[in-house]
């Protein structure tokens, strides 16, 4: 468990399935995410029950505030040979989504975990170019924009958007 002043990061439990289903069913949460096909609560429960154990290649943690799950953060596709991983994060609970620093603190805690505990050298992420709120937070904690993948994201309305590749090297995390 990783704790900050606002949030704690913890392993997900099968009991989290209902909250996760509500998050992924919320159009505002999914607006800038690759969502795939809609999933039923039963499908989300099954996935939660069969979730693999966190390991070097994939660490998925729940973001908890005030005793409830408010979002998810993960480091995936980690490779010990080169020390890189890709980060995903979302705040699913609307009450905690608009300011307050919950996502920022969760992002910092996860990056610190990646650099210190996993011995990563670089953490990368992709963000939709129009998602300026997320880009601002990423820059604030130390991510730099590395490049643009043109029209790589298809929104729910079928419109295409550019994706921005961002990265942070060990030692660049701003606390």
VMD Tcl script that builds the backbone (N, CA, C; Angstrom):
set m [mol new atoms 525]
animate dup $m
set s [atomselect $m all]
$s set {name element resname resid chain x y z} {
  {N N UNK 1 A 0.832 -1.170 0.000}
  {CA C UNK 1 A 0.000 0.000 0.000}
  {C C UNK 1 A 0.889 1.251 0.000}
  {N N UNK 2 A 0.540 2.225 -0.820}
  {CA C UNK 2 A 1.264 3.487 -0.921}
  {C C UNK 2 A 0.330 4.592 -0.435}
  {N N UNK 3 A 0.797 5.425 0.487}
  {CA C UNK 3 A -0.080 6.444 1.063}
  {C C UNK 3 A 0.480 7.838 0.898}
  {N N UNK 4 A -0.420 8.755 0.591}
  {CA C UNK 4 A -0.099 10.170 0.538}
  {C C UNK 4 A -1.029 10.906 1.487}
  {N N UNK 5 A -1.090 12.213 1.347}
  {CA C UNK 5 A -1.977 13.009 2.195}
  {C C UNK 5 A -3.436 12.874 1.782}
  {N N UNK 6 A -3.697 12.684 0.480}
  {CA C UNK 6 A -5.067 12.640 -0.036}
  {C C UNK 6 A -5.536 11.239 -0.399}
  {N N UNK 7 A -4.633 10.426 -0.913}
  {CA C UNK 7 A -5.016 9.110 -1.440}
  {C C UNK 7 A -4.079 8.028 -0.929}
  {N N UNK 8 A -4.557 6.812 -1.052}
  {CA C UNK 8 A -3.688 5.655 -0.875}
  {C C UNK 8 A -3.918 4.760 -2.083}
  {N N UNK 9 A -2.853 4.110 -2.500}
  {CA C UNK 9 A -2.919 3.168 -3.616}
  {C C UNK 9 A -2.871 1.779 -3.017}
  {N N UNK 10 A -3.786 0.926 -3.461}
  {CA C UNK 10 A -3.883 -0.421 -2.902}
  {C C UNK 10 A -4.243 -1.410 -3.993}
  {N N UNK 11 A -3.974 -2.681 -3.703}
  {CA C UNK 11 A -4.360 -3.734 -4.648}
  {C C UNK 11 A -5.873 -3.753 -4.786}
  {N N UNK 12 A -6.335 -4.101 -5.974}
  {CA C UNK 12 A -7.770 -4.206 -6.211}
  {C C UNK 12 A -8.306 -5.498 -5.611}
  {N N UNK 13 A -9.550 -5.447 -5.170}
  {CA C UNK 13 A -10.244 -6.596 -4.599}
  {C C UNK 13 A -11.435 -6.947 -5.483}
  {N N UNK 14 A -11.883 -8.203 -5.478}
  {CA C UNK 14 A -13.077 -8.563 -6.254}
  {C C UNK 14 A -14.295 -7.702 -5.898}
  {N N UNK 15 A -14.364 -7.243 -4.645}
  {CA C UNK 15 A -15.489 -6.404 -4.216}
  {C C UNK 15 A -15.502 -5.034 -4.900}
  {N N UNK 16 A -14.413 -4.666 -5.559}
  {CA C UNK 16 A -14.336 -3.385 -6.259}
  {C C UNK 16 A -15.060 -3.400 -7.602}
  {N N UNK 17 A -15.537 -4.554 -8.018}
  {CA C UNK 17 A -16.114 -4.698 -9.366}
  {C C UNK 17 A -17.270 -3.734 -9.619}
  {N N UNK 18 A -18.161 -3.547 -8.648}
  {CA C UNK 18 A -19.313 -2.660 -8.858}
  {C C UNK 18 A -18.870 -1.224 -9.114}
  {N N UNK 19 A -17.901 -0.744 -8.324}
  {CA C UNK 19 A -17.398 0.624 -8.510}
  {C C UNK 19 A -16.700 0.742 -9.874}
  {N N UNK 20 A -15.882 -0.245 -10.219}
  {CA C UNK 20 A -15.175 -0.203 -11.496}
  {C C UNK 20 A -16.166 -0.205 -12.657}
  {N N UNK 21 A -17.209 -1.024 -12.554}
  {CA C UNK 21 A -18.228 -1.054 -13.606}
  {C C UNK 21 A -18.880 0.316 -13.761}
  {N N UNK 22 A -19.179 0.967 -12.638}
  {CA C UNK 22 A -19.771 2.312 -12.706}
  {C C UNK 22 A -18.806 3.291 -13.372}
  {N N UNK 23 A -17.526 3.182 -13.036}
  {CA C UNK 23 A -16.531 4.078 -13.640}
  {C C UNK 23 A -16.461 3.895 -15.144}
  {N N UNK 24 A -16.284 2.646 -15.602}
  {CA C UNK 24 A -16.090 2.409 -17.036}
  {C C UNK 24 A -17.367 2.610 -17.836}
  {N N UNK 25 A -18.506 2.664 -17.155}
  {CA C UNK 25 A -19.774 2.925 -17.835}
  {C C UNK 25 A -20.070 4.417 -17.939}
  {N N UNK 26 A -19.319 5.243 -17.247}
  {CA C UNK 26 A -19.522 6.693 -17.235}
  {C C UNK 26 A -18.917 7.291 -18.505}
  {N N UNK 27 A -19.732 7.934 -19.346}
  {CA C UNK 27 A -19.205 8.507 -20.597}
  {C C UNK 27 A -18.099 9.535 -20.370}
  {N N UNK 28 A -18.151 10.280 -19.269}
  {CA C UNK 28 A -17.108 11.272 -18.999}
  {C C UNK 28 A -15.767 10.597 -18.707}
  {N N UNK 29 A -15.783 9.472 -18.012}
  {CA C UNK 29 A -14.554 8.728 -17.732}
  {C C UNK 29 A -13.990 8.168 -19.032}
  {N N UNK 30 A -14.841 7.613 -19.852}
  {CA C UNK 30 A -14.402 6.963 -21.080}
  {C C UNK 30 A -14.137 7.888 -22.244}
  {N N UNK 31 A -14.425 9.161 -22.081}
  {CA C UNK 31 A -14.302 10.116 -23.182}
  {C C UNK 31 A -12.939 10.056 -23.867}
  {N N UNK 32 A -11.859 9.995 -23.108}
  {CA C UNK 32 A -10.517 10.007 -23.677}
  {C C UNK 32 A -9.802 8.679 -23.492}
  {N N UNK 33 A -10.554 7.586 -23.331}
  {CA C UNK 33 A -9.949 6.268 -23.148}
  {C C UNK 33 A -10.369 5.334 -24.263}
  {N N UNK 34 A -9.484 4.389 -24.603}
  {CA C UNK 34 A -9.873 3.301 -25.496}
  {C C UNK 34 A -10.728 2.368 -24.659}
  {N N UNK 35 A -12.023 2.323 -24.945}
  {CA C UNK 35 A -12.927 1.572 -24.081}
  {C C UNK 35 A -13.241 0.180 -24.597}
  {N N UNK 36 A -13.095 -0.056 -25.862}
  {CA C UNK 36 A -13.495 -1.349 -26.389}
  {C C UNK 36 A -15.009 -1.483 -26.359}
  {N N UNK 37 A -15.467 -2.700 -26.214}
  {CA C UNK 37 A -16.901 -2.959 -26.218}
  {C C UNK 37 A -17.470 -2.827 -24.813}
  {N N UNK 38 A -18.746 -2.475 -24.697}
  {CA C UNK 38 A -19.356 -2.371 -23.367}
  {C C UNK 38 A -19.274 -3.703 -22.623}
  {N N UNK 39 A -19.062 -3.614 -21.300}
  {CA C UNK 39 A -18.979 -4.814 -20.466}
  {C C UNK 39 A -20.077 -4.785 -19.417}
  {N N UNK 40 A -20.676 -5.935 -19.202}
  {CA C UNK 40 A -21.708 -6.047 -18.170}
  {C C UNK 40 A -21.046 -6.104 -16.800}
  {N N UNK 41 A -21.850 -5.909 -15.765}
  {CA C UNK 41 A -21.349 -6.034 -14.402}
  {C C UNK 41 A -20.823 -7.442 -14.167}
  {N N UNK 42 A -21.503 -8.445 -14.704}
  {CA C UNK 42 A -21.047 -9.835 -14.546}
  {C C UNK 42 A -19.660 -10.023 -15.171}
  {N N UNK 43 A -19.419 -9.414 -16.332}
  {CA C UNK 43 A -18.113 -9.524 -16.979}
  {C C UNK 43 A -17.028 -8.824 -16.163}
  {N N UNK 44 A -17.352 -7.667 -15.598}
  {CA C UNK 44 A -16.385 -6.940 -14.772}
  {C C UNK 44 A -16.101 -7.729 -13.498}
  {N N UNK 45 A -17.137 -8.327 -12.906}
  {CA C UNK 45 A -16.930 -9.162 -11.708}
  {C C UNK 45 A -16.015 -10.340 -12.015}
  {N N UNK 46 A -16.275 -10.999 -13.156}
  {CA C UNK 46 A -15.462 -12.153 -13.527}
  {C C UNK 46 A -14.000 -11.746 -13.719}
  {N N UNK 47 A -13.780 -10.625 -14.389}
  {CA C UNK 47 A -12.414 -10.140 -14.594}
  {C C UNK 47 A -11.760 -9.813 -13.251}
  {N N UNK 48 A -12.514 -9.211 -12.344}
  {CA C UNK 48 A -11.973 -8.870 -11.023}
  {C C UNK 48 A -11.583 -10.126 -10.250}
  {N N UNK 49 A -12.381 -11.159 -10.363}
  {CA C UNK 49 A -12.087 -12.409 -9.656}
  {C C UNK 49 A -10.894 -13.139 -10.265}
  {N N UNK 50 A -10.677 -12.967 -11.559}
  {CA C UNK 50 A -9.598 -13.667 -12.255}
  {C C UNK 50 A -8.369 -12.789 -12.467}
  {N N UNK 51 A -8.370 -11.597 -11.872}
  {CA C UNK 51 A -7.257 -10.667 -12.060}
  {C C UNK 51 A -5.950 -11.335 -11.650}
  {N N UNK 52 A -4.938 -11.277 -12.519}
  {CA C UNK 52 A -3.649 -11.877 -12.156}
  {C C UNK 52 A -2.998 -11.104 -11.006}
  {N N UNK 53 A -2.106 -11.768 -10.334}
  {CA C UNK 53 A -1.363 -11.150 -9.248}
  {C C UNK 53 A -0.482 -10.045 -9.818}
  {N N UNK 54 A -0.398 -8.918 -9.120}
  {CA C UNK 54 A 0.514 -7.861 -9.545}
  {C C UNK 54 A 1.930 -8.411 -9.615}
  {N N UNK 55 A 2.642 -8.037 -10.680}
  {CA C UNK 55 A 4.025 -8.470 -10.850}
  {C C UNK 55 A 4.791 -7.372 -11.576}
  {N N UNK 56 A 6.038 -7.629 -11.875}
  {CA C UNK 56 A 6.864 -6.585 -12.492}
  {C C UNK 56 A 6.262 -6.090 -13.806}
  {N N UNK 57 A 5.718 -6.978 -14.585}
  {CA C UNK 57 A 5.192 -6.602 -15.899}
  {C C UNK 57 A 3.908 -5.777 -15.820}
  {N N UNK 58 A 3.099 -6.001 -14.777}
  {CA C UNK 58 A 1.822 -5.297 -14.649}
  {C C UNK 58 A 1.475 -5.101 -13.183}
  {N N UNK 59 A 1.399 -3.832 -12.767}
  {CA C UNK 59 A 0.982 -3.465 -11.416}
  {C C UNK 59 A -0.262 -2.595 -11.566}
  {N N UNK 60 A -1.408 -3.100 -11.095}
  {CA C UNK 60 A -2.675 -2.367 -11.146}
  {C C UNK 60 A -3.095 -2.078 -9.714}
  {N N UNK 61 A -3.308 -0.802 -9.410}
  {CA C UNK 61 A -3.683 -0.402 -8.063}
  {C C UNK 61 A -4.930 0.477 -8.089}
  {N N UNK 62 A -5.744 0.316 -7.066}
  {CA C UNK 62 A -6.895 1.182 -6.881}
  {C C UNK 62 A -6.458 2.462 -6.190}
  {N N UNK 63 A -7.077 3.563 -6.582}
  {CA C UNK 63 A -6.847 4.849 -5.921}
  {C C UNK 63 A -7.994 5.030 -4.939}
  {N N UNK 64 A -7.674 5.165 -3.671}
  {CA C UNK 64 A -8.680 5.261 -2.625}
  {C C UNK 64 A -8.551 6.604 -1.914}
  {N N UNK 65 A -9.694 7.245 -1.669}
  {CA C UNK 65 A -9.746 8.486 -0.891}
  {C C UNK 65 A -10.978 8.419 0.003}
  {N N UNK 66 A -10.842 8.901 1.202}
  {CA C UNK 66 A -11.959 8.905 2.153}
  {C C UNK 66 A -12.581 7.517 2.301}
  {N N UNK 67 A -11.751 6.479 2.206}
  {CA C UNK 67 A -12.206 5.114 2.423}
  {C C UNK 67 A -12.949 4.476 1.264}
  {N N UNK 68 A -12.952 5.124 0.085}
  {CA C UNK 68 A -13.631 4.506 -1.061}
  {C C UNK 68 A -12.769 4.570 -2.309}
  {N N UNK 69 A -12.985 3.604 -3.190}
  {CA C UNK 69 A -12.267 3.534 -4.455}
  {C C UNK 69 A -12.738 4.674 -5.348}
  {N N UNK 70 A -11.774 5.482 -5.856}
  {CA C UNK 70 A -12.144 6.606 -6.726}
  {C C UNK 70 A -11.526 6.502 -8.114}
  {N N UNK 71 A -10.613 5.552 -8.314}
  {CA C UNK 71 A -9.980 5.440 -9.623}
  {C C UNK 71 A -8.988 4.297 -9.668}
  {N N UNK 72 A -8.280 4.209 -10.780}
  {CA C UNK 72 A -7.328 3.135 -11.049}
  {C C UNK 72 A -6.054 3.745 -11.628}
  {N N UNK 73 A -4.916 3.176 -11.259}
  {CA C UNK 73 A -3.634 3.555 -11.856}
  {C C UNK 73 A -2.853 2.269 -12.088}
  {N N UNK 74 A -2.122 2.211 -13.187}
  {CA C UNK 74 A -1.303 1.021 -13.424}
  {C C UNK 74 A -0.006 1.378 -14.129}
  {N N UNK 75 A 0.957 0.507 -13.926}
  {CA C UNK 75 A 2.191 0.492 -14.709}
  {C C UNK 75 A 2.195 -0.839 -15.425}
  {N N UNK 76 A 2.289 -0.795 -16.763}
  {CA C UNK 76 A 2.188 -2.036 -17.531}
  {C C UNK 76 A 3.314 -2.134 -18.547}
  {N N UNK 77 A 3.433 -3.350 -19.066}
  {CA C UNK 77 A 4.443 -3.633 -20.086}
  {C C UNK 77 A 5.849 -3.262 -19.620}
  {N N UNK 78 A 6.102 -3.427 -18.328}
  {CA C UNK 78 A 7.429 -3.118 -17.790}
  {C C UNK 78 A 8.438 -4.153 -18.272}
  {N N UNK 79 A 9.610 -3.674 -18.623}
  {CA C UNK 79 A 10.678 -4.556 -19.086}
  {C C UNK 79 A 11.924 -4.318 -18.243}
  {N N UNK 80 A 12.343 -5.320 -17.486}
  {CA C UNK 80 A 13.517 -5.122 -16.637}
  {C C UNK 80 A 14.799 -4.902 -17.435}
  {N N UNK 81 A 14.853 -5.413 -18.654}
  {CA C UNK 81 A 16.065 -5.272 -19.462}
  {C C UNK 81 A 16.382 -3.809 -19.769}
  {N N UNK 82 A 15.348 -3.001 -20.012}
  {CA C UNK 82 A 15.582 -1.591 -20.317}
  {C C UNK 82 A 14.990 -0.647 -19.273}
  {N N UNK 83 A 14.189 -1.167 -18.350}
  {CA C UNK 83 A 13.667 -0.358 -17.253}
  {C C UNK 83 A 12.618 0.652 -17.652}
  {N N UNK 84 A 11.754 0.280 -18.582}
  {CA C UNK 84 A 10.665 1.153 -19.018}
  {C C UNK 84 A 9.326 0.520 -18.685}
  {N N UNK 85 A 8.308 1.359 -18.467}
  {CA C UNK 85 A 6.928 0.905 -18.291}
  {C C UNK 85 A 5.999 2.003 -18.787}
  {N N UNK 86 A 4.760 1.608 -19.090}
  {CA C UNK 86 A 3.749 2.564 -19.539}
  {C C UNK 86 A 2.711 2.732 -18.444}
  {N N UNK 87 A 2.284 3.965 -18.222}
  {CA C UNK 87 A 1.355 4.305 -17.156}
  {C C UNK 87 A -0.031 4.619 -17.714}
  {N N UNK 88 A -1.061 4.176 -16.996}
  {CA C UNK 88 A -2.451 4.551 -17.268}
  {C C UNK 88 A -3.056 4.997 -15.951}
  {N N UNK 89 A -3.918 6.007 -15.972}
  {CA C UNK 89 A -4.575 6.467 -14.763}
  {C C UNK 89 A -5.922 7.077 -15.126}
  {N N UNK 90 A -6.900 6.881 -14.251}
  {CA C UNK 90 A -8.148 7.637 -14.361}
  {C C UNK 90 A -8.785 7.769 -12.984}
  {N N UNK 91 A -9.466 8.881 -12.804}
  {CA C UNK 91 A -10.298 9.091 -11.621}
  {C C UNK 91 A -11.725 8.864 -12.088}
  {N N UNK 92 A -12.351 7.824 -11.554}
  {CA C UNK 92 A -13.684 7.438 -12.002}
  {C C UNK 92 A -14.811 8.086 -11.231}
  {N N UNK 93 A -14.558 8.502 -10.017}
  {CA C UNK 93 A -15.590 9.098 -9.161}
  {C C UNK 93 A -15.655 10.598 -9.456}
  {N N UNK 94 A -16.804 11.064 -9.955}
  {CA C UNK 94 A -16.952 12.460 -10.376}
  {C C UNK 94 A -16.680 13.442 -9.239}
  {N N UNK 95 A -16.965 13.053 -8.011}
  {CA C UNK 95 A -16.752 13.929 -6.853}
  {C C UNK 95 A -15.272 14.286 -6.683}
  {N N UNK 96 A -14.368 13.430 -7.160}
  {CA C UNK 96 A -12.931 13.611 -6.971}
  {C C UNK 96 A -12.206 13.975 -8.265}
  {N N UNK 97 A -12.948 14.182 -9.333}
  {CA C UNK 97 A -12.355 14.354 -10.657}
  {C C UNK 97 A -11.983 15.795 -10.970}
  {N N UNK 98 A -12.648 16.750 -10.399}
  {CA C UNK 98 A -12.472 18.146 -10.809}
  {C C UNK 98 A -11.657 18.930 -9.795}
  {N N UNK 99 A -10.364 18.720 -9.814}
  {CA C UNK 99 A -9.490 19.450 -8.907}
  {C C UNK 99 A -9.357 18.744 -7.571}
  {N N UNK 100 A -8.617 19.337 -6.706}
  {CA C UNK 100 A -8.413 18.764 -5.389}
  {C C UNK 100 A -7.109 18.010 -5.257}
  {N N UNK 101 A -6.467 17.658 -6.367}
  {CA C UNK 101 A -5.154 17.044 -6.331}
  {C C UNK 101 A -5.120 15.537 -6.152}
  {N N UNK 102 A -6.266 14.866 -6.206}
  {CA C UNK 102 A -6.303 13.413 -5.997}
  {C C UNK 102 A -5.547 12.662 -7.092}
  {N N UNK 103 A -5.834 13.000 -8.334}
  {CA C UNK 103 A -5.142 12.341 -9.443}
  {C C UNK 103 A -3.665 12.681 -9.476}
  {N N UNK 104 A -3.335 13.940 -9.172}
  {CA C UNK 104 A -1.933 14.359 -9.155}
  {C C UNK 104 A -1.149 13.570 -8.118}
  {N N UNK 105 A -1.707 13.446 -6.909}
  {CA C UNK 105 A -0.992 12.706 -5.875}
  {C C UNK 105 A -0.882 11.221 -6.228}
  {N N UNK 106 A -1.937 10.627 -6.762}
  {CA C UNK 106 A -1.885 9.220 -7.165}
  {C C UNK 106 A -0.817 9.014 -8.232}
  {N N UNK 107 A -0.738 9.921 -9.179}
  {CA C UNK 107 A 0.264 9.855 -10.240}
  {C C UNK 107 A 1.676 9.916 -9.656}
  {N N UNK 108 A 1.901 10.841 -8.737}
  {CA C UNK 108 A 3.223 10.960 -8.106}
  {C C UNK 108 A 3.584 9.708 -7.315}
  {N N UNK 109 A 2.628 9.185 -6.551}
  {CA C UNK 109 A 2.903 7.983 -5.760}
  {C C UNK 109 A 3.267 6.804 -6.656}
  {N N UNK 110 A 2.527 6.634 -7.759}
  {CA C UNK 110 A 2.791 5.508 -8.645}
  {C C UNK 110 A 4.128 5.667 -9.355}
  {N N UNK 111 A 4.457 6.876 -9.788}
  {CA C UNK 111 A 5.751 7.097 -10.438}
  {C C UNK 111 A 6.893 6.868 -9.452}
  {N N UNK 112 A 6.754 7.348 -8.231}
  {CA C UNK 112 A 7.794 7.111 -7.219}
  {C C UNK 112 A 7.965 5.616 -6.978}
  {N N UNK 113 A 6.855 4.882 -6.917}
  {CA C UNK 113 A 6.918 3.430 -6.755}
  {C C UNK 113 A 7.667 2.802 -7.937}
  {N N UNK 114 A 7.325 3.230 -9.149}
  {CA C UNK 114 A 7.987 2.684 -10.337}
  {C C UNK 114 A 9.484 2.933 -10.343}
  {N N UNK 115 A 9.881 4.152 -10.016}
  {CA C UNK 115 A 11.307 4.484 -10.037}
  {C C UNK 115 A 12.060 3.838 -8.873}
  {N N UNK 116 A 11.485 3.861 -7.685}
  {CA C UNK 116 A 12.212 3.363 -6.514}
  {C C UNK 116 A 12.083 1.860 -6.329}
  {N N UNK 117 A 10.871 1.334 -6.319}
  {CA C UNK 117 A 10.674 -0.087 -6.015}
  {C C UNK 117 A 10.897 -0.990 -7.225}
  {N N UNK 118 A 10.477 -0.529 -8.415}
  {CA C UNK 118 A 10.628 -1.346 -9.608}
  {C C UNK 118 A 11.952 -1.067 -10.329}
  {N N UNK 119 A 12.665 -0.045 -9.890}
  {CA C UNK 119 A 13.929 0.350 -10.492}
  {C C UNK 119 A 13.788 0.703 -11.982}
  {N N UNK 120 A 12.690 1.368 -12.311}
  {CA C UNK 120 A 12.484 1.814 -13.691}
  {C C UNK 120 A 13.389 2.997 -13.991}
  {N N UNK 121 A 13.729 3.139 -15.258}
  {CA C UNK 121 A 14.492 4.291 -15.729}
  {C C UNK 121 A 13.564 5.311 -16.393}
  {N N UNK 122 A 12.501 4.822 -17.058}
  {CA C UNK 122 A 11.584 5.701 -17.782}
  {C C UNK 122 A 10.156 5.201 -17.638}
  {N N UNK 123 A 9.244 6.151 -17.467}
  {CA C UNK 123 A 7.808 5.860 -17.485}
  {C C UNK 123 A 7.211 6.679 -18.621}
  {N N UNK 124 A 6.426 6.026 -19.471}
  {CA C UNK 124 A 5.785 6.711 -20.595}
  {C C UNK 124 A 4.274 6.633 -20.452}
  {N N UNK 125 A 3.585 7.475 -21.206}
  {CA C UNK 125 A 2.130 7.430 -21.277}
  {C C UNK 125 A 1.694 8.077 -22.581}
  {N N UNK 126 A 0.478 7.756 -22.975}
  {CA C UNK 126 A -0.150 8.378 -24.141}
  {C C UNK 126 A -1.364 9.154 -23.649}
  {N N UNK 127 A -1.586 10.324 -24.216}
  {CA C UNK 127 A -2.729 11.152 -23.844}
  {C C UNK 127 A -3.295 11.798 -25.112}
  {N N UNK 128 A -4.612 11.894 -25.179}
  {CA C UNK 128 A -5.255 12.549 -26.323}
  {C C UNK 128 A -4.882 14.030 -26.303}
  {N N UNK 129 A -4.489 14.558 -27.446}
  {CA C UNK 129 A -3.995 15.936 -27.532}
  {C C UNK 129 A -4.987 16.945 -26.962}
  {N N UNK 130 A -6.274 16.732 -27.163}
  {CA C UNK 130 A -7.283 17.682 -26.682}
  {C C UNK 130 A -7.542 17.575 -25.172}
  {N N UNK 131 A -7.000 16.584 -24.518}
  {CA C UNK 131 A -7.204 16.414 -23.078}
  {C C UNK 131 A -6.180 17.276 -22.326}
  {N N UNK 132 A -6.379 18.585 -22.418}
  {CA C UNK 132 A -5.424 19.538 -21.850}
  {C C UNK 132 A -5.347 19.448 -20.340}
  {N N UNK 133 A -6.441 19.116 -19.675}
  {CA C UNK 133 A -6.416 18.984 -18.223}
  {C C UNK 133 A -5.418 17.901 -17.806}
  {N N UNK 134 A -5.466 16.745 -18.458}
  {CA C UNK 134 A -4.531 15.658 -18.136}
  {C C UNK 134 A -3.110 16.051 -18.511}
  {N N UNK 135 A -2.925 16.652 -19.660}
  {CA C UNK 135 A -1.579 17.052 -20.084}
  {C C UNK 135 A -0.963 18.021 -19.087}
  {N N UNK 136 A -1.759 18.924 -18.552}
  {CA C UNK 136 A -1.277 19.877 -17.547}
  {C C UNK 136 A -0.770 19.141 -16.302}
  {N N UNK 137 A -1.552 18.185 -15.818}
  {CA C UNK 137 A -1.150 17.416 -14.630}
  {C C UNK 137 A 0.128 16.637 -14.913}
  {N N UNK 138 A 0.203 15.999 -16.076}
  {CA C UNK 138 A 1.392 15.216 -16.414}
  {C C UNK 138 A 2.644 16.105 -16.449}
  {N N UNK 139 A 2.527 17.278 -17.064}
  {CA C UNK 139 A 3.673 18.201 -17.094}
  {C C UNK 139 A 4.036 18.662 -15.684}
  {N N UNK 140 A 3.027 18.915 -14.859}
  {CA C UNK 140 A 3.250 19.395 -13.496}
  {C C UNK 140 A 4.077 18.412 -12.667}
  {N N UNK 141 A 3.903 17.101 -12.896}
  {CA C UNK 141 A 4.651 16.114 -12.101}
  {C C UNK 141 A 5.973 15.721 -12.763}
  {N N UNK 142 A 6.247 16.225 -13.968}
  {CA C UNK 142 A 7.559 15.994 -14.564}
  {C C UNK 142 A 7.591 15.317 -15.918}
  {N N UNK 143 A 6.445 14.976 -16.483}
  {CA C UNK 143 A 6.441 14.355 -17.813}
  {C C UNK 143 A 6.727 15.410 -18.884}
  {N N UNK 144 A 7.443 15.012 -19.916}
  {CA C UNK 144 A 7.741 15.867 -21.062}
  {C C UNK 144 A 7.089 15.267 -22.300}
  {N N UNK 145 A 6.680 16.123 -23.209}
  {CA C UNK 145 A 6.077 15.658 -24.454}
  {C C UNK 145 A 7.187 15.244 -25.417}
  {N N UNK 146 A 7.069 13.997 -25.905}
  {CA C UNK 146 A 8.088 13.437 -26.793}
  {C C UNK 146 A 7.673 13.397 -28.257}
  {N N UNK 147 A 6.383 13.295 -28.525}
  {CA C UNK 147 A 5.976 13.182 -29.918}
  {C C UNK 147 A 4.473 13.103 -30.069}
  {N N UNK 148 A 4.041 13.060 -31.301}
  {CA C UNK 148 A 2.617 13.067 -31.644}
  {C C UNK 148 A 2.337 11.924 -32.614}
  {N N UNK 149 A 1.284 11.172 -32.313}
  {CA C UNK 149 A 0.809 10.110 -33.201}
  {C C UNK 149 A -0.505 10.618 -33.788}
  {N N UNK 150 A -0.457 10.992 -35.044}
  {CA C UNK 150 A -1.583 11.682 -35.673}
  {C C UNK 150 A -2.803 10.779 -35.852}
  {N N UNK 151 A -3.966 11.313 -35.470}
  {CA C UNK 151 A -5.276 10.675 -35.646}
  {C C UNK 151 A -5.287 9.224 -35.153}
  {N N UNK 152 A -4.621 8.953 -34.051}
  {CA C UNK 152 A -4.492 7.586 -33.536}
  {C C UNK 152 A -5.615 7.182 -32.583}
  {N N UNK 153 A -6.392 8.148 -32.105}
  {CA C UNK 153 A -7.470 7.864 -31.162}
  {C C UNK 153 A -8.809 8.118 -31.835}
  {N N UNK 154 A -9.728 7.165 -31.693}
  {CA C UNK 154 A -11.080 7.332 -32.231}
  {C C UNK 154 A -12.024 7.517 -31.051}
  {N N UNK 155 A -12.662 8.674 -30.992}
  {CA C UNK 155 A -13.598 8.983 -29.909}
  {C C UNK 155 A -14.916 8.242 -30.133}
  {N N UNK 156 A -15.748 8.263 -29.105}
  {CA C UNK 156 A -17.038 7.584 -29.185}
  {C C UNK 156 A -17.915 8.073 -30.318}
  {N N UNK 157 A -17.727 9.330 -30.739}
  {CA C UNK 157 A -18.526 9.880 -31.842}
  {C C UNK 157 A -17.901 9.594 -33.205}
  {N N UNK 158 A -16.802 8.830 -33.215}
  {CA C UNK 158 A -16.147 8.462 -34.464}
  {C C UNK 158 A -15.090 9.436 -34.942}
  {N N UNK 159 A -14.957 10.583 -34.269}
  {CA C UNK 159 A -13.942 11.564 -34.660}
  {C C UNK 159 A -12.559 11.087 -34.231}
  {N N UNK 160 A -11.565 11.401 -35.048}
  {CA C UNK 160 A -10.186 11.008 -34.761}
  {C C UNK 160 A -9.440 12.167 -34.118}
  {N N UNK 161 A -8.532 11.801 -33.196}
  {CA C UNK 161 A -7.735 12.790 -32.475}
  {C C UNK 161 A -6.282 12.328 -32.429}
  {N N UNK 162 A -5.384 13.296 -32.364}
  {CA C UNK 162 A -3.967 12.985 -32.201}
  {C C UNK 162 A -3.708 12.510 -30.778}
  {N N UNK 163 A -2.697 11.656 -30.626}
  {CA C UNK 163 A -2.235 11.212 -29.319}
  {C C UNK 163 A -0.837 11.793 -29.089}
  {N N UNK 164 A -0.580 12.204 -27.851}
  {CA C UNK 164 A 0.717 12.751 -27.470}
  {C C UNK 164 A 1.442 11.706 -26.625}
  {N N UNK 165 A 2.684 11.402 -26.981}
  {CA C UNK 165 A 3.529 10.531 -26.185}
  {C C UNK 165 A 4.287 11.407 -25.195}
  {N N UNK 166 A 4.219 11.031 -23.913}
  {CA C UNK 166 A 4.928 11.759 -22.867}
  {C C UNK 166 A 5.791 10.768 -22.098}
  {N N UNK 167 A 6.904 11.264 -21.555}
  {CA C UNK 167 A 7.770 10.394 -20.758}
  {C C UNK 167 A 8.394 11.171 -19.614}
  {N N UNK 168 A 8.839 10.391 -18.623}
  {CA C UNK 168 A 9.573 10.938 -17.494}
  {C C UNK 168 A 10.720 9.983 -17.190}
  {N N UNK 169 A 11.906 10.534 -17.006}
  {CA C UNK 169 A 13.065 9.736 -16.624}
  {C C UNK 169 A 13.231 9.762 -15.108}
  {N N UNK 170 A 13.877 8.734 -14.593}
  {CA C UNK 170 A 14.171 8.711 -13.160}
  {C C UNK 170 A 14.912 9.999 -12.806}
  {N N UNK 171 A 14.527 10.631 -11.751}
  {CA C UNK 171 A 15.136 11.893 -11.337}
  {C C UNK 171 A 14.372 13.107 -11.790}
  {N N UNK 172 A 13.370 12.944 -12.658}
  {CA C UNK 172 A 12.603 14.085 -13.148}
  {C C UNK 172 A 11.263 14.277 -12.436}
  {N N UNK 173 A 10.920 13.366 -11.542}
  {CA C UNK 173 A 9.646 13.461 -10.814}
  {C C UNK 173 A 9.639 14.701 -9.934}
  {N N UNK 174 A 8.612 15.535 -10.111}
  {CA C UNK 174 A 8.449 16.759 -9.314}
  {C C UNK 174 A 7.435 16.500 -8.221}
  {N N UNK 175 A 7.844 16.676 -6.996}
  {CA C UNK 175 A 6.941 16.396 -5.881}
  {C C UNK 175 A 6.310 17.616 -5.357}
}
mol reanalyze $m
mol bondsrecalc $m
mol representation Tube
mol addrep $m
